[in-house]
Amino acid sequence: MSTERDETEEMRQRDSQTTCYVIAYDISENRRRTKVHEILLGFGKWTQFSLFECFLSKREVLLLQSKLDKHLIAKEDSVRFYPLCANCLEKVKTIGEPPPQETLVFVV
């Protein structure tokens, strides 16, 4: 079990060419919301039900935005990218329940 201090140290060791983005989404339609969730799983860590933390290069941000754009309806959906500087990242605190865990299913 890792602690917040361990996670902060892990974040510091990431490539200096990446930025941590908090990505939040508000999508009412289940199919589109599920697709956005699946795409984001490929880019970062699921930390809240509609929130991800992703360490991305500039190129990866553009790639992610392009992938998401294919599944969003501009008048109905919202995905927000909040960049965090290294100093802000060190100050992140979590109070309450642990983050959600992705359920893995193995078919044999």
C-alpha positions as CSV (number, residue, x, y, z in Angstrom):
1,M,0.0,0.0,0.0
2,S,1.6,3.3,-1.1
3,T,1.3,6.5,0.9
4,E,0.8,10.1,-0.4
5,R,4.5,10.7,0.2
6,D,5.4,7.6,-2.0
7,E,3.1,8.8,-4.7
8,T,4.6,12.3,-4.6
9,E,8.1,10.9,-4.9
10,E,6.9,8.8,-7.9
11,M,5.5,11.9,-9.5
12,R,8.8,13.7,-9.1
13,Q,10.7,10.9,-10.9
14,R,8.5,11.2,-14.0
15,D,10.0,12.7,-17.2
16,S,10.6,16.4,-16.8
17,Q,9.0,16.9,-20.3
18,T,5.5,15.9,-18.9
19,T,2.9,17.9,-17.0
20,C,0.4,16.6,-14.6
21,Y,-3.1,17.3,-15.8
22,V,-6.3,16.8,-13.8
23,I,-8.9,15.9,-16.3
24,A,-12.6,16.2,-15.3
25,Y,-15.5,15.2,-17.5
26,D,-19.3,15.7,-17.4
27,I,-21.0,13.5,-20.0
28,S,-24.7,12.6,-19.5
29,E,-25.0,9.8,-22.1
30,N,-23.7,6.4,-20.8
31,R,-22.1,5.1,-24.0
32,R,-20.1,8.3,-24.6
33,R,-19.1,8.6,-20.9
34,T,-17.9,5.0,-20.9
35,K,-15.9,5.5,-24.1
36,V,-14.2,8.7,-22.6
37,H,-13.5,6.7,-19.4
38,E,-11.8,3.9,-21.4
39,I,-9.7,6.4,-23.4
40,L,-8.6,8.2,-20.3
41,L,-7.6,4.9,-18.7
42,G,-5.0,4.6,-21.4
43,F,-3.4,7.9,-20.5
44,G,-3.6,8.2,-16.7
45,K,-4.8,7.2,-13.2
46,W,-8.5,7.2,-12.3
47,T,-8.8,9.1,-9.1
48,Q,-12.5,10.1,-8.8
49,F,-15.6,8.9,-10.6
50,S,-15.2,11.6,-13.3
51,L,-11.7,12.6,-12.7
52,F,-8.2,11.4,-13.9
53,E,-4.7,12.5,-13.2
54,C,-2.5,12.1,-16.3
55,F,1.2,12.9,-16.8
56,L,1.4,14.0,-20.4
57,S,3.8,15.4,-22.9
58,K,2.6,18.2,-25.2
59,R,2.3,15.5,-28.0
60,E,0.2,13.2,-25.7
61,V,-2.1,16.1,-24.8
62,L,-2.8,16.7,-28.4
63,L,-3.3,12.9,-29.1
64,L,-5.7,12.6,-26.1
65,Q,-7.7,15.6,-27.1
66,S,-8.0,14.2,-30.7
67,K,-9.2,10.8,-29.4
68,L,-11.7,12.4,-27.1
69,D,-13.0,14.8,-29.7
70,K,-14.2,11.9,-31.9
71,H,-16.6,10.8,-29.1
72,L,-17.9,14.1,-27.7
73,I,-20.9,16.2,-28.6
74,A,-19.8,19.8,-28.0
75,K,-23.3,21.1,-27.0
76,E,-23.8,18.3,-24.4
77,D,-20.4,17.1,-23.2
78,S,-17.5,18.8,-21.3
79,V,-14.0,17.6,-20.7
80,R,-11.6,20.0,-18.8
81,F,-7.8,19.8,-18.6
82,Y,-6.3,21.5,-15.5
83,P,-2.4,21.6,-15.6
84,L,-0.7,21.4,-12.3
85,C,2.8,22.8,-11.8
86,A,5.3,20.7,-9.7
87,N,4.8,23.0,-6.7
88,C,1.0,22.6,-6.8
89,L,1.3,18.8,-7.3
90,E,3.3,18.5,-4.0
91,K,0.5,20.3,-2.2
92,V,-2.3,17.9,-3.3
93,K,-4.1,16.4,-0.3
94,T,-6.7,13.7,-0.3
95,I,-9.4,13.5,2.5
96,G,-12.0,10.8,2.6
97,E,-12.4,7.5,0.9
98,P,-9.7,5.9,-1.3
99,P,-9.9,6.5,-5.0
100,P,-12.1,4.2,-7.2
101,Q,-10.5,1.0,-8.4
102,E,-11.0,-0.3,-11.9
103,T,-12.4,-3.8,-11.9
104,L,-10.4,-6.3,-13.9
105,V,-12.1,-9.3,-15.4
106,F,-10.1,-12.2,-16.7
107,V,-11.7,-14.7,-19.0
108,V,-9.9,-18.1,-19.3
